Amino acid sequence: MENYPITISQDKELHHFEVGEYVHHDDDKCKYRVFENGAYVASFTPDEHDFLHICQNPGGLDEELLHLLADQIEAHHPMDINDNIRKLKL
């Protein structure tokens, strides 16, 4: 799968990221890698309910920004996430 762009506005500042998804990941590696200006800045891994958690933060990104990124990545994959949300609400 190709990288896809995500833009996040935080404190009146725009951040432009590219997200790469590694569909053949295993539990020891992060599934989503995030790049800013070509540099690897963060990665996320899903839990058993497909909610994303910070895996690595080599770019030293602000935690709030990381949570916004996770929300946007989850929104980019609505079918898997929505099914799991429905299951949790039942």
Solvent accessible surface area in square Angstrom, and as a share of the most:
residue,aa,sasa,rsa
1,M,147,0.66
2,E,151,0.68
3,N,69,0.36
4,Y,18,0.07
5,P,107,0.67
6,I,13,0.07
7,T,71,0.41
8,I,10,0.05
9,S,73,0.47
10,Q,22,0.10
11,D,130,0.67
12,K,205,0.87
13,E,101,0.45
14,L,108,0.54
15,H,27,0.12
16,H,111,0.50
17,F,3,0.01
18,E,87,0.39
19,V,0,0.00
20,G,2,0.02
21,E,21,0.10
22,Y,98,0.37
23,V,83,0.48
24,H,175,0.78
25,H,54,0.24
26,D,74,0.38
27,D,143,0.74
28,D,135,0.70
29,K,132,0.56
30,C,18,0.11
31,K,38,0.16
32,Y,14,0.06
33,R,83,0.30
34,V,0,0.00
35,F,43,0.18
36,E,35,0.16
37,N,149,0.76
38,G,71,0.69
39,A,55,0.43
40,Y,58,0.22
41,V,14,0.08
42,A,0,0.00
43,S,0,0.00
44,F,1,0.00
45,T,37,0.21
46,P,30,0.19
47,D,41,0.21
48,E,148,0.67
49,H,70,0.31
50,D,46,0.24
51,F,60,0.25
52,L,20,0.10
53,H,94,0.42
54,I,69,0.35
55,C,51,0.31
56,Q,93,0.41
57,N,54,0.28
58,P,81,0.51
59,G,40,0.39
60,G,61,0.59
61,L,26,0.13
62,D,79,0.41
63,E,112,0.50
64,E,105,0.47
65,L,4,0.02
66,L,4,0.02
67,H,94,0.42
68,L,61,0.30
69,L,0,0.00
70,A,8,0.07
71,D,81,0.42
72,Q,85,0.38
73,I,0,0.00
74,E,27,0.12
75,A,65,0.50
76,H,85,0.38
77,H,34,0.15
78,P,65,0.41
79,M,155,0.69
80,D,86,0.44
81,I,18,0.09
82,N,67,0.34
83,D,66,0.34
84,N,22,0.11
85,I,57,0.29
86,R,138,0.50
87,K,136,0.58
88,L,88,0.44
89,K,160,0.68
90,L,182,0.90
